[in-house]
Amino acid sequence: LCHLAFLVGWIVPGTWPIGPLVAWQLMRQDPAVDDQGREAVNFQLNVLAWSILLPFTCIGVLLLPVLWGAQVVLSF
């Protein structure tokens, strides 16, 4: 659930880390969920940071669809 919760963030672009963060905080008592929730939130924060920084480079605009495609594939 923590890894797939980023799909909620597609409703409001740029809020991808919010879904995994909420899912992680709700089920944090289980050590396995705590570990995977931390991984999911970290990954989504990295995707958000790269989505903000890439357009400032010449080739970054071309890499944004690749980044977002990788986000979907790697989250599943």
All heavy atoms as a GROMACS GRO file, in nm:
protein
  596
    1LEU      N    1   0.083  -0.119   0.000
    1LEU     CA    2   0.000   0.000   0.000
    1LEU      C    3   0.087   0.126   0.000
    1LEU      O    4   0.055   0.222  -0.068
    1LEU     CB    5  -0.093  -0.001   0.121
    1LEU     CG    6  -0.187   0.118   0.133
    1LEU    CD1    7  -0.278   0.127   0.013
    1LEU    CD2    8  -0.266   0.108   0.260
    2CYS      N    9   0.197   0.123   0.073
    2CYS     CA   10   0.285   0.241   0.078
    2CYS      C   11   0.343   0.271  -0.059
    2CYS      O   12   0.358   0.387  -0.097
    2CYS     CB   13   0.398   0.219   0.178
    2CYS     SG   14   0.344   0.218   0.349
    3HIS      N   15   0.378   0.168  -0.133
    3HIS     CA   16   0.439   0.190  -0.264
    3HIS      C   17   0.337   0.234  -0.368
    3HIS      O   18   0.369   0.310  -0.459
    3HIS     CB   19   0.510   0.063  -0.312
    3HIS     CG   20   0.633   0.033  -0.235
    3HIS    ND1   21   0.750   0.103  -0.253
    3HIS    CD2   22   0.658  -0.057  -0.137
    3HIS    CE1   23   0.842   0.056  -0.172
    3HIS    NE2   24   0.789  -0.040  -0.099
    4LEU      N   25   0.214   0.187  -0.358
    4LEU     CA   26   0.111   0.223  -0.457
    4LEU      C   27   0.034   0.349  -0.422
    4LEU      O   28  -0.040   0.400  -0.504
    4LEU     CB   29   0.014   0.107  -0.475
    4LEU     CG   30   0.073  -0.018  -0.536
    4LEU    CD1   31  -0.032  -0.128  -0.545
    4LEU    CD2   32   0.131   0.010  -0.673
    5ALA      N   33   0.056   0.401  -0.302
    5ALA     CA   34  -0.018   0.520  -0.260
    5ALA      C   35   0.022   0.645  -0.338
    5ALA      O   36  -0.048   0.745  -0.334
    5ALA     CB   37   0.002   0.542  -0.111
    6PHE      N   38   0.132   0.639  -0.413
    6PHE     CA   39   0.172   0.755  -0.493
    6PHE      C   40   0.070   0.785  -0.601
    6PHE      O   41   0.063   0.897  -0.651
    6PHE     CB   42   0.311   0.735  -0.554
    6PHE     CG   43   0.309   0.659  -0.684
    6PHE    CD1   44   0.309   0.728  -0.804
    6PHE    CD2   45   0.306   0.522  -0.687
    6PHE    CE1   46   0.307   0.660  -0.924
    6PHE    CE2   47   0.305   0.453  -0.805
    6PHE     CZ   48   0.305   0.522  -0.925
    7LEU      N   49  -0.010   0.687  -0.640
    7LEU     CA   50  -0.111   0.709  -0.743
    7LEU      C   51  -0.212   0.815  -0.702
    7LEU      O   52  -0.268   0.884  -0.786
    7LEU     CB   53  -0.182   0.578  -0.776
    7LEU     CG   54  -0.095   0.470  -0.841
    7LEU    CD1   55  -0.170   0.339  -0.851
    7LEU    CD2   56  -0.047   0.516  -0.977
    8VAL      N   57  -0.234   0.831  -0.572
    8VAL     CA   58  -0.323   0.937  -0.523
    8VAL      C   59  -0.264   1.073  -0.560
    8VAL      O   60  -0.337   1.168  -0.587
    8VAL     CB   61  -0.341   0.925  -0.370
    8VAL    CG1   62  -0.421   1.041  -0.314
    8VAL    CG2   63  -0.407   0.792  -0.337
    9GLY      N   64  -0.133   1.082  -0.564
    9GLY     CA   65  -0.067   1.208  -0.596
    9GLY      C   66  -0.085   1.253  -0.739
    9GLY      O   67  -0.053   1.367  -0.772
   10TRP      N   68  -0.137   1.168  -0.825
   10TRP     CA   69  -0.160   1.210  -0.963
   10TRP      C   70  -0.284   1.298  -0.974
   10TRP      O   71  -0.306   1.363  -1.075
   10TRP     CB   72  -0.172   1.090  -1.054
   10TRP     CG   73  -0.038   1.036  -1.093
   10TRP    CD1   74   0.083   1.073  -1.041
   10TRP    CD2   75  -0.011   0.938  -1.190
   10TRP    NE1   76   0.183   1.001  -1.101
   10TRP    CE2   77   0.129   0.917  -1.193
   10TRP    CE3   78  -0.089   0.863  -1.275
   10TRP    CZ2   79   0.190   0.828  -1.278
   10TRP    CZ3   80  -0.028   0.773  -1.359
   10TRP    CH2   81   0.110   0.756  -1.360
   11ILE      N   82  -0.367   1.298  -0.871
   11ILE     CA   83  -0.485   1.385  -0.872
   11ILE      C   84  -0.440   1.531  -0.865
   11ILE      O   85  -0.489   1.615  -0.938
   11ILE     CB   86  -0.578   1.350  -0.755
   11ILE    CG1   87  -0.630   1.208  -0.773
   11ILE    CG2   88  -0.692   1.449  -0.745
   11ILE    CD1   89  -0.702   1.153  -0.653
   12VAL      N   90  -0.344   1.559  -0.778
   12VAL     CA   91  -0.283   1.692  -0.768
   12VAL      C   92  -0.135   1.676  -0.798
   12VAL      O   93  -0.061   1.621  -0.716
   12VAL     CB   94  -0.302   1.753  -0.626
   12VAL    CG1   95  -0.236   1.889  -0.618
   12VAL    CG2   96  -0.448   1.759  -0.590
   13PRO      N   97  -0.088   1.715  -0.916
   13PRO     CA   98   0.052   1.692  -0.954
   13PRO      C   99   0.150   1.752  -0.853
   13PRO      O  100   0.129   1.861  -0.801
   13PRO     CB  101   0.064   1.762  -1.089
   13PRO     CG  102  -0.076   1.766  -1.142
   13PRO     CD  103  -0.164   1.780  -1.022
   14GLY      N  104   0.254   1.676  -0.826
   14GLY     CA  105   0.358   1.722  -0.736
   14GLY      C  106   0.337   1.680  -0.591
   14GLY      O  107   0.418   1.710  -0.506
   15THR      N  108   0.227   1.610  -0.564
   15THR     CA  109   0.202   1.566  -0.427
   15THR      C  110   0.224   1.416  -0.413
   15THR      O  111   0.164   1.352  -0.328
   15THR     CB  112   0.059   1.602  -0.384
   15THR    OG1  113  -0.034   1.537  -0.472
   15THR    CG2  114   0.036   1.751  -0.385
   16TRP      N  115   0.312   1.361  -0.494
   16TRP     CA  116   0.338   1.216  -0.489
   16TRP      C  117   0.381   1.166  -0.352
   16TRP      O  118   0.340   1.058  -0.312
   16TRP     CB  119   0.442   1.176  -0.592
   16TRP     CG  120   0.407   1.208  -0.732
   16TRP    CD1  121   0.294   1.173  -0.797
   16TRP    CD2  122   0.485   1.285  -0.823
   16TRP    NE1  123   0.296   1.223  -0.925
   16TRP    CE2  124   0.414   1.292  -0.944
   16TRP    CE3  125   0.608   1.347  -0.814
   16TRP    CZ2  126   0.461   1.359  -1.054
   16TRP    CZ3  127   0.655   1.413  -0.924
   16TRP    CH2  128   0.583   1.420  -1.043
   17PRO      N  129   0.462   1.238  -0.276
   17PRO     CA  130   0.504   1.184  -0.146
   17PRO      C  131   0.394   1.182  -0.040
   17PRO      O  132   0.408   1.114   0.061
   17PRO     CB  133   0.616   1.278  -0.101
   17PRO     CG  134   0.659   1.351  -0.222
   17PRO     CD  135   0.540   1.356  -0.311
   18ILE      N  136   0.284   1.253  -0.061
   18ILE     CA  137   0.180   1.262   0.041
   18ILE      C  138   0.111   1.128   0.064
   18ILE      O  139   0.091   1.087   0.179
   18ILE     CB  140   0.076   1.370   0.003
   18ILE    CG1  141   0.143   1.506  -0.016
   18ILE    CG2  142  -0.036   1.377   0.105
   18ILE    CD1  143   0.210   1.562   0.107
   19GLY      N  144   0.075   1.057  -0.042
   19GLY     CA  145   0.008   0.927  -0.027
   19GLY      C  146   0.092   0.825   0.049
   19GLY      O  147   0.045   0.766   0.146
   20PRO      N  148   0.218   0.801   0.007
   20PRO     CA  149   0.302   0.708   0.083
   20PRO      C  150   0.327   0.753   0.226
   20PRO      O  151   0.334   0.671   0.317
   20PRO     CB  152   0.432   0.703   0.004
   20PRO     CG  153   0.394   0.740  -0.134
   20PRO     CD  154   0.281   0.838  -0.119
   21LEU      N  155   0.338   0.883   0.248
   21LEU     CA  156   0.362   0.934   0.382
   21LEU      C  157   0.243   0.905   0.474
   21LEU      O  158   0.261   0.859   0.588
   21LEU     CB  159   0.389   1.084   0.378
   21LEU     CG  160   0.421   1.151   0.511
   21LEU    CD1  161   0.550   1.094   0.568
   21LEU    CD2  162   0.433   1.301   0.493
   22VAL      N  163   0.122   0.927   0.425
   22VAL     CA  164   0.002   0.899   0.505
   22VAL      C  165  -0.010   0.750   0.531
   22VAL      O  166  -0.036   0.707   0.645
   22VAL     CB  167  -0.124   0.955   0.434
   22VAL    CG1  168  -0.251   0.907   0.500
   22VAL    CG2  169  -0.118   1.107   0.431
   23ALA      N  170   0.009   0.666   0.428
   23ALA     CA  171   0.000   0.520   0.447
   23ALA      C  172   0.106   0.472   0.545
   23ALA      O  173   0.078   0.385   0.630
   23ALA     CB  174   0.015   0.450   0.312
   24TRP      N  175   0.224   0.526   0.536
   24TRP     CA  176   0.333   0.486   0.627
   24TRP      C  177   0.300   0.524   0.770
   24TRP      O  178   0.320   0.447   0.863
   24TRP     CB  179   0.463   0.550   0.580
   24TRP     CG  180   0.581   0.529   0.668
   24TRP    CD1  181   0.615   0.414   0.733
   24TRP    CD2  182   0.683   0.624   0.699
   24TRP    NE1  183   0.732   0.433   0.803
   24TRP    CE2  184   0.775   0.561   0.783
   24TRP    CE3  185   0.704   0.756   0.663
   24TRP    CZ2  186   0.887   0.627   0.832
   24TRP    CZ3  187   0.815   0.820   0.711
   24TRP    CH2  188   0.907   0.756   0.795
   25GLN      N  189   0.249   0.645   0.791
   25GLN     CA  190   0.219   0.691   0.927
   25GLN      C  191   0.102   0.614   0.989
   25GLN      O  192   0.098   0.594   1.110
   25GLN     CB  193   0.188   0.842   0.928
   25GLN     CG  194   0.308   0.927   0.895
   25GLN     CD  195   0.422   0.907   0.994
   25GLN    OE1  196   0.401   0.898   1.113
   25GLN    NE2  197   0.542   0.899   0.941
   26LEU      N  198   0.007   0.570   0.909
   26LEU     CA  199  -0.108   0.497   0.961
   26LEU      C  200  -0.071   0.355   1.005
   26LEU      O  201  -0.130   0.302   1.099
   26LEU     CB  202  -0.220   0.491   0.857
   26LEU     CG  203  -0.291   0.623   0.829
   26LEU    CD1  204  -0.393   0.605   0.718
   26LEU    CD2  205  -0.357   0.676   0.955
   27MET      N  206   0.026   0.292   0.937
   27MET     CA  207   0.059   0.152   0.965
   27MET      C  208   0.203   0.135   1.013
   27MET      O  209   0.264   0.032   0.991
   27MET     CB  210   0.035   0.069   0.840
   27MET     CG  211  -0.107   0.074   0.791
   27MET     SD  212  -0.132  -0.019   0.642
   27MET     CE  213  -0.047   0.080   0.522
   28ARG      N  214   0.256   0.233   1.081
   28ARG     CA  215   0.397   0.237   1.117
   28ARG      C  216   0.436   0.138   1.228
   28ARG      O  217   0.554   0.111   1.249
   28ARG     CB  218   0.431   0.379   1.160
   28ARG     CG  219   0.575   0.408   1.171
   28ARG     CD  220   0.596   0.553   1.196
   28ARG     NE  221   0.739   0.579   1.201
   28ARG     CZ  222   0.792   0.697   1.213
   28ARG    NH1  223   0.715   0.802   1.221
   28ARG    NH2  224   0.922   0.712   1.216
   29GLN      N  225   0.341   0.082   1.300
   29GLN     CA  226   0.372  -0.006   1.412
   29GLN      C  227   0.440  -0.136   1.369
   29GLN      O  228   0.520  -0.191   1.444
   29GLN     CB  229   0.244  -0.039   1.491
   29GLN     CG  230   0.182   0.079   1.559
   29GLN     CD  231   0.103   0.167   1.464
   29GLN    OE1  232   0.059   0.123   1.359
   29GLN    NE2  233   0.087   0.294   1.501
   30ASP      N  234   0.408  -0.185   1.253
   30ASP     CA  235   0.470  -0.308   1.202
   30ASP      C  236   0.609  -0.275   1.148
   30ASP      O  237   0.624  -0.185   1.066
   30ASP     CB  238   0.382  -0.365   1.090
   30ASP     CG  239   0.432  -0.499   1.038
   30ASP    OD1  240   0.519  -0.560   1.103
   30ASP    OD2  241   0.384  -0.542   0.932
   31PRO      N  242   0.713  -0.347   1.193
   31PRO     CA  243   0.850  -0.316   1.147
   31PRO      C  244   0.869  -0.328   0.995
   31PRO      O  245   0.942  -0.250   0.936
   31PRO     CB  246   0.938  -0.417   1.220
   31PRO     CG  247   0.857  -0.463   1.335
   31PRO     CD  248   0.713  -0.449   1.295
   32ALA      N  249   0.802  -0.424   0.932
   32ALA     CA  250   0.815  -0.440   0.787
   32ALA      C  251   0.752  -0.321   0.714
   32ALA      O  252   0.807  -0.270   0.618
   32ALA     CB  253   0.750  -0.570   0.742
   33VAL      N  254   0.636  -0.278   0.761
   33VAL     CA  255   0.569  -0.162   0.700
   33VAL      C  256   0.650  -0.036   0.725
   33VAL      O  257   0.660   0.050   0.638
   33VAL     CB  258   0.424  -0.148   0.753
   33VAL    CG1  259   0.360  -0.022   0.701
   33VAL    CG2  260   0.342  -0.269   0.714
   34ASP      N  261   0.709  -0.026   0.844
   34ASP     CA  262   0.792   0.091   0.875
   34ASP      C  263   0.910   0.100   0.778
   34ASP      O  264   0.938   0.207   0.723
   34ASP     CB  265   0.842   0.081   1.019
   34ASP     CG  266   0.918   0.205   1.062
   34ASP    OD1  267   0.875   0.317   1.028
   34ASP    OD2  268   1.020   0.190   1.131
   35ASP      N  269   0.975  -0.011   0.752
   35ASP     CA  270   1.090  -0.013   0.660
   35ASP      C  271   1.047   0.020   0.518
   35ASP      O  272   1.107   0.106   0.451
   35ASP     CB  273   1.158  -0.150   0.665
   35ASP     CG  274   1.273  -0.159   0.569
   35ASP    OD1  275   1.363  -0.072   0.575
   35ASP    OD2  276   1.276  -0.253   0.487
   36GLN      N  277   0.942  -0.046   0.469
   36GLN     CA  278   0.898  -0.023   0.331
   36GLN      C  279   0.835   0.114   0.314
   36GLN      O  280   0.848   0.175   0.208
   36GLN     CB  281   0.801  -0.133   0.288
   36GLN     CG  282   0.867  -0.267   0.270
   36GLN     CD  283   0.978  -0.262   0.169
   36GLN    OE1  284   0.960  -0.216   0.056
   36GLN    NE2  285   1.096  -0.307   0.207
   37GLY      N  286   0.768   0.164   0.416
   37GLY     CA  287   0.712   0.298   0.410
   37GLY      C  288   0.819   0.404   0.399
   37GLY      O  289   0.808   0.500   0.323
   38ARG      N  290   0.927   0.385   0.475
   38ARG     CA  291   1.040   0.479   0.467
   38ARG      C  292   1.102   0.475   0.327
   38ARG      O  293   1.136   0.579   0.270
   38ARG     CB  294   1.144   0.440   0.572
   38ARG     CG  295   1.255   0.541   0.585
   38ARG     CD  296   1.347   0.509   0.701
   38ARG     NE  297   1.271   0.520   0.825
   38ARG     CZ  298   1.271   0.427   0.920
   38ARG    NH1  299   1.342   0.318   0.907
   38ARG    NH2  300   1.199   0.444   1.030
   39GLU      N  301   1.114   0.357   0.270
   39GLU     CA  302   1.168   0.343   0.134
   39GLU      C  303   1.076   0.412   0.031
   39GLU      O  304   1.124   0.481  -0.059
   39GLU     CB  305   1.184   0.195   0.098
   39GLU     CG  306   1.288   0.122   0.178
   39GLU     CD  307   1.428   0.154   0.135
   39GLU    OE1  308   1.448   0.192   0.018
   39GLU    OE2  309   1.518   0.142   0.220
   40ALA      N  310   0.946   0.392   0.044
   40ALA     CA  311   0.851   0.449  -0.052
   40ALA      C  312   0.852   0.602  -0.045
   40ALA      O  313   0.853   0.669  -0.149
   40ALA     CB  314   0.710   0.396  -0.026
   41VAL      N  315   0.853   0.657   0.076
   41VAL     CA  316   0.853   0.803   0.091
   41VAL      C  317   0.984   0.860   0.038
   41VAL      O  318   0.983   0.963  -0.032
   41VAL     CB  319   0.830   0.842   0.238
   41VAL    CG1  320   0.854   0.990   0.259
   41VAL    CG2  321   0.689   0.805   0.281
   42ASN      N  322   1.095   0.796   0.067
   42ASN     CA  323   1.225   0.842   0.017
   42ASN      C  324   1.228   0.842  -0.136
   42ASN      O  325   1.273   0.938  -0.198
   42ASN     CB  326   1.336   0.755   0.073
   42ASN     CG  327   1.473   0.803   0.032
   42ASN    OD1  328   1.495   0.922   0.011
   42ASN    ND2  329   1.566   0.710   0.021
   43PHE      N  330   1.177   0.736  -0.197
   43PHE     CA  331   1.176   0.727  -0.343
   43PHE      C  332   1.090   0.838  -0.403
   43PHE      O  333   1.130   0.904  -0.500
   43PHE     CB  334   1.125   0.589  -0.386
   43PHE     CG  335   1.116   0.573  -0.534
   43PHE    CD1  336   1.230   0.562  -0.612
   43PHE    CD2  337   0.993   0.569  -0.598
   43PHE    CE1  338   1.222   0.548  -0.750
   43PHE    CE2  339   0.984   0.555  -0.734
   43PHE     CZ  340   1.099   0.544  -0.810
   44GLN      N  341   0.972   0.861  -0.347
   44GLN     CA  342   0.883   0.962  -0.402
   44GLN      C  343   0.938   1.103  -0.382
   44GLN      O  344   0.920   1.190  -0.467
   44GLN     CB  345   0.743   0.950  -0.341
   44GLN     CG  346   0.673   0.820  -0.376
   44GLN     CD  347   0.662   0.795  -0.524
   44GLN    OE1  348   0.649   0.886  -0.604
   44GLN    NE2  349   0.669   0.669  -0.564
   45LEU      N  350   1.006   1.126  -0.271
   45LEU     CA  351   1.071   1.257  -0.251
   45LEU      C  352   1.183   1.279  -0.352
   45LEU      O  353   1.202   1.390  -0.402
   45LEU     CB  354   1.124   1.269  -0.108
   45LEU     CG  355   1.020   1.292   0.000
   45LEU    CD1  356   1.085   1.285   0.138
   45LEU    CD2  357   0.950   1.425  -0.021
   46ASN      N  358   1.257   1.173  -0.384
   46ASN     CA  359   1.361   1.184  -0.485
   46ASN      C  360   1.302   1.213  -0.623
   46ASN      O  361   1.355   1.295  -0.698
   46ASN     CB  362   1.446   1.057  -0.490
   46ASN     CG  363   1.550   1.055  -0.383
   46ASN    OD1  364   1.628   1.149  -0.372
   46ASN    ND2  365   1.553   0.950  -0.305
   47VAL      N  366   1.193   1.145  -0.658
   47VAL     CA  367   1.128   1.171  -0.787
   47VAL      C  368   1.078   1.315  -0.793
   47VAL      O  369   1.092   1.383  -0.895
   47VAL     CB  370   1.013   1.070  -0.811
   47VAL    CG1  371   0.928   1.112  -0.930
   47VAL    CG2  372   1.068   0.931  -0.833
   48LEU      N  373   1.021   1.363  -0.684
   48LEU     CA  374   0.974   1.501  -0.680
   48LEU      C  375   1.089   1.600  -0.698
   48LEU      O  376   1.080   1.695  -0.776
   48LEU     CB  377   0.900   1.529  -0.549
   48LEU     CG  378   0.844   1.670  -0.531
   48LEU    CD1  379   0.738   1.698  -0.637
   48LEU    CD2  380   0.786   1.685  -0.392
   49ALA      N  381   1.200   1.575  -0.629
   49ALA     CA  382   1.316   1.664  -0.641
   49ALA      C  383   1.371   1.663  -0.783
   49ALA      O  384   1.403   1.768  -0.839
   49ALA     CB  385   1.424   1.622  -0.542
   50TRP      N  386   1.383   1.546  -0.843
   50TRP     CA  387   1.434   1.538  -0.980
   50TRP      C  388   1.336   1.602  -1.079
   50TRP      O  389   1.377   1.660  -1.178
   50TRP     CB  390   1.462   1.393  -1.020
   50TRP     CG  391   1.591   1.345  -0.964
   50TRP    CD1  392   1.607   1.255  -0.863
   50TRP    CD2  393   1.723   1.386  -1.002
   50TRP    NE1  394   1.741   1.238  -0.838
   50TRP    CE2  395   1.814   1.316  -0.921
   50TRP    CE3  396   1.772   1.475  -1.096
   50TRP    CZ2  397   1.950   1.332  -0.931
   50TRP    CZ3  398   1.909   1.491  -1.106
   50TRP    CH2  399   1.996   1.420  -1.025
   51SER      N  400   1.207   1.591  -1.051
   51SER     CA  401   1.108   1.654  -1.139
   51SER      C  402   1.118   1.806  -1.135
   51SER      O  403   1.085   1.874  -1.232
   51SER     CB  404   0.967   1.612  -1.100
   51SER     OG  405   0.949   1.474  -1.120
   52ILE      N  406   1.159   1.859  -1.022
   52ILE     CA  407   1.176   2.004  -1.010
   52ILE      C  408   1.309   2.048  -1.073
   52ILE      O  409   1.316   2.151  -1.140
   52ILE     CB  410   1.169   2.047  -0.863
   52ILE    CG1  411   1.026   2.026  -0.811
   52ILE    CG2  412   1.211   2.192  -0.844
   52ILE    CD1  413   1.013   2.040  -0.661
   53LEU      N  414   1.414   1.969  -1.054
   53LEU     CA  415   1.548   2.010  -1.098
   53LEU      C  416   1.577   1.981  -1.246
   53LEU      O  417   1.652   2.056  -1.309
   53LEU     CB  418   1.654   1.941  -1.012
   53LEU     CG  419   1.657   1.982  -0.865
   53LEU    CD1  420   1.757   1.898  -0.789
   53LEU    CD2  421   1.688   2.129  -0.852
   54LEU      N  422   1.522   1.875  -1.302
   54LEU     CA  423   1.554   1.838  -1.439
   54LEU      C  424   1.520   1.944  -1.544
   54LEU      O  425   1.596   1.963  -1.639
   54LEU     CB  426   1.489   1.705  -1.476
   54LEU     CG  427   1.566   1.580  -1.437
   54LEU    CD1  428   1.486   1.456  -1.473
   54LEU    CD2  429   1.703   1.576  -1.502
   55PRO      N  430   1.409   2.013  -1.534
   55PRO     CA  431   1.378   2.112  -1.638
   55PRO      C  432   1.478   2.228  -1.647
   55PRO      O  433   1.477   2.301  -1.744
   55PRO     CB  434   1.240   2.165  -1.598
   55PRO     CG  435   1.180   2.055  -1.520
   55PRO     CD  436   1.292   1.992  -1.447
   56PHE      N  437   1.564   2.244  -1.548
   56PHE     CA  438   1.664   2.350  -1.554
   56PHE      C  439   1.784   2.312  -1.640
   56PHE      O  440   1.873   2.394  -1.660
   56PHE     CB  441   1.711   2.388  -1.412
   56PHE     CG  442   1.604   2.459  -1.334
   56PHE    CD1  443   1.544   2.396  -1.227
   56PHE    CD2  444   1.563   2.586  -1.369
   56PHE    CE1  445   1.445   2.460  -1.154
   56PHE    CE2  446   1.464   2.651  -1.297
   56PHE     CZ  447   1.405   2.587  -1.189
   57THR      N  448   1.788   2.189  -1.688
   57THR     CA  449   1.896   2.146  -1.776
   57THR      C  450   1.842   2.133  -1.918
   57THR      O  451   1.721   2.124  -1.940
   57THR     CB  452   1.955   2.011  -1.730
   57THR    OG1  453   1.852   1.911  -1.743
   57THR    CG2  454   2.003   2.017  -1.588
   58CYS      N  455   1.932   2.131  -2.014
   58CYS     CA  456   1.889   2.124  -2.154
   58CYS      C  457   1.820   1.992  -2.187
   58CYS      O  458   1.716   1.989  -2.251
   58CYS     CB  459   2.010   2.142  -2.246
   58CYS     SG  460   2.081   2.307  -2.236
   59ILE      N  461   1.878   1.882  -2.143
   59ILE     CA  462   1.822   1.751  -2.176
   59ILE      C  463   1.719   1.705  -2.074
   59ILE      O  464   1.648   1.608  -2.095
   59ILE     CB  465   1.936   1.648  -2.190
   59ILE    CG1  466   1.887   1.524  -2.261
   59ILE    CG2  467   1.994   1.615  -2.055
   59ILE    CD1  468   1.996   1.433  -2.309
   60GLY      N  469   1.707   1.777  -1.963
   60GLY     CA  470   1.617   1.737  -1.856
   60GLY      C  471   1.472   1.732  -1.896
   60GLY      O  472   1.397   1.646  -1.849
   61VAL      N  473   1.429   1.821  -1.983
   61VAL     CA  474   1.289   1.821  -2.027
   61VAL      C  475   1.258   1.692  -2.102
   61VAL      O  476   1.149   1.638  -2.091
   61VAL     CB  477   1.261   1.945  -2.115
   61VAL    CG1  478   1.120   1.942  -2.171
   61VAL    CG2  479   1.285   2.072  -2.035
   62LEU      N  480   1.355   1.642  -2.176
   62LEU     CA  481   1.336   1.516  -2.247
   62LEU      C  482   1.337   1.396  -2.153
   62LEU      O  483   1.278   1.292  -2.184
   62LEU     CB  484   1.445   1.499  -2.353
   62LEU     CG  485   1.450   1.607  -2.461
   62LEU    CD1  486   1.571   1.586  -2.550
   62LEU    CD2  487   1.322   1.608  -2.542
   63LEU      N  488   1.403   1.410  -2.038
   63LEU     CA  489   1.413   1.299  -1.944
   63LEU      C  490   1.295   1.290  -1.846
   63LEU      O  491   1.280   1.188  -1.779
   63LEU     CB  492   1.544   1.308  -1.865
   63LEU     CG  493   1.671   1.283  -1.944
   63LEU    CD1  494   1.792   1.305  -1.856
   63LEU    CD2  495   1.671   1.144  -2.002
   64LEU      N  496   1.214   1.394  -1.838
   64LEU     CA  497   1.101   1.391  -1.745
   64LEU      C  498   1.004   1.275  -1.773
   64LEU      O  499   0.965   1.206  -1.680
   64LEU     CB  500   1.027   1.524  -1.747
   64LEU     CG  501   1.088   1.633  -1.660
   64LEU    CD1  502   1.011   1.763  -1.678
   64LEU    CD2  503   1.092   1.594  -1.516
   65PRO      N  504   0.963   1.250  -1.898
   65PRO     CA  505   0.875   1.135  -1.920
   65PRO      C  506   0.942   1.002  -1.884
   65PRO      O  507   0.874   0.910  -1.835
   65PRO     CB  508   0.846   1.140  -2.071
   65PRO     CG  509   0.872   1.280  -2.110
   65PRO     CD  510   0.980   1.330  -2.020
   66VAL      N  511   1.072   0.992  -1.902
   66VAL     CA  512   1.144   0.871  -1.863
   66VAL      C  513   1.140   0.856  -1.711
   66VAL      O  514   1.117   0.746  -1.659
   66VAL     CB  515   1.290   0.875  -1.914
   66VAL    CG1  516   1.369   0.758  -1.863
   66VAL    CG2  517   1.291   0.882  -2.066
   67LEU      N  518   1.161   0.965  -1.640
   67LEU     CA  519   1.158   0.963  -1.494
   67LEU      C  520   1.020   0.922  -1.444
   67LEU      O  521   1.007   0.838  -1.355
   67LEU     CB  522   1.196   1.100  -1.438
   67LEU     CG  523   1.185   1.117  -1.287
   67LEU    CD1  524   1.290   1.032  -1.216
   67LEU    CD2  525   1.199   1.263  -1.249
   68TRP      N  526   0.916   0.980  -1.501
   68TRP     CA  527   0.781   0.948  -1.456
   68TRP      C  528   0.742   0.806  -1.493
   68TRP      O  529   0.669   0.740  -1.418
   68TRP     CB  530   0.682   1.049  -1.511
   68TRP     CG  531   0.705   1.187  -1.456
   68TRP    CD1  532   0.764   1.219  -1.337
   68TRP    CD2  533   0.672   1.310  -1.518
   68TRP    NE1  534   0.768   1.355  -1.322
   68TRP    CE2  535   0.713   1.414  -1.431
   68TRP    CE3  536   0.612   1.344  -1.638
   68TRP    CZ2  537   0.694   1.548  -1.461
   68TRP    CZ3  538   0.593   1.478  -1.667
   68TRP    CH2  539   0.633   1.578  -1.579
   69GLY      N  540   0.788   0.757  -1.606
   69GLY     CA  541   0.763   0.616  -1.641
   69GLY      C  542   0.835   0.522  -1.546
   69GLY      O  543   0.778   0.421  -1.504
   70ALA      N  544   0.957   0.558  -1.511
   70ALA     CA  545   1.032   0.476  -1.415
   70ALA      C  546   0.964   0.480  -1.279
   70ALA      O  547   0.965   0.380  -1.205
   70ALA     CB  548   1.177   0.525  -1.405
   71GLN      N  549   0.905   0.592  -1.244
   71GLN     CA  550   0.835   0.603  -1.116
   71GLN      C  551   0.721   0.502  -1.109
   71GLN      O  552   0.704   0.432  -1.009
   71GLN     CB  553   0.780   0.744  -1.099
   71GLN     CG  554   0.696   0.762  -0.975
   71GLN     CD  555   0.624   0.896  -0.972
   71GLN    OE1  556   0.604   0.958  -1.077
   71GLN    NE2  557   0.586   0.939  -0.855
   72VAL      N  558   0.645   0.492  -1.215
   72VAL     CA  559   0.532   0.399  -1.218
   72VAL      C  560   0.582   0.254  -1.213
   72VAL      O  561   0.536   0.174  -1.133
   72VAL     CB  562   0.444   0.423  -1.342
   72VAL    CG1  563   0.339   0.316  -1.356
   72VAL    CG2  564   0.381   0.561  -1.337
   73VAL      N  565   0.679   0.223  -1.297
   73VAL     CA  566   0.729   0.085  -1.305
   73VAL      C  567   0.796   0.044  -1.175
   73VAL      O  568   0.769  -0.065  -1.122
   73VAL     CB  569   0.827   0.071  -1.424
   73VAL    CG1  570   0.898  -0.062  -1.421
   73VAL    CG2  571   0.753   0.089  -1.555
   74LEU      N  572   0.881   0.128  -1.120
   74LEU     CA  573   0.954   0.090  -1.000
   74LEU      C  574   0.865   0.090  -0.875
   74LEU      O  575   0.896   0.020  -0.779
   74LEU     CB  576   1.074   0.184  -0.981
   74LEU     CG  577   1.183   0.173  -1.086
   74LEU    CD1  578   1.289   0.278  -1.064
   74LEU    CD2  579   1.243   0.034  -1.086
   75SER      N  580   0.758   0.165  -0.876
   75SER     CA  581   0.668   0.163  -0.760
   75SER      C  582   0.585   0.036  -0.755
   75SER      O  583   0.548  -0.010  -0.648
   75SER     CB  584   0.575   0.284  -0.763
   75SER     OG  585   0.649   0.400  -0.737
   76PHE      N  586   0.556  -0.021  -0.872
   76PHE     CA  587   0.483  -0.147  -0.873
   76PHE      C  588   0.576  -0.260  -0.837
   76PHE      O  589   0.543  -0.356  -0.780
   76PHE     CB  590   0.419  -0.173  -1.009
   76PHE     CG  591   0.292  -0.096  -1.028
   76PHE    CD1  592   0.288   0.013  -1.113
   76PHE    CD2  593   0.178  -0.130  -0.961
   76PHE    CE1  594   0.171   0.085  -1.132
   76PHE    CE2  595   0.060  -0.059  -0.979
   76PHE     CZ  596   0.057   0.049  -1.065
   0.00000   0.00000   0.00000
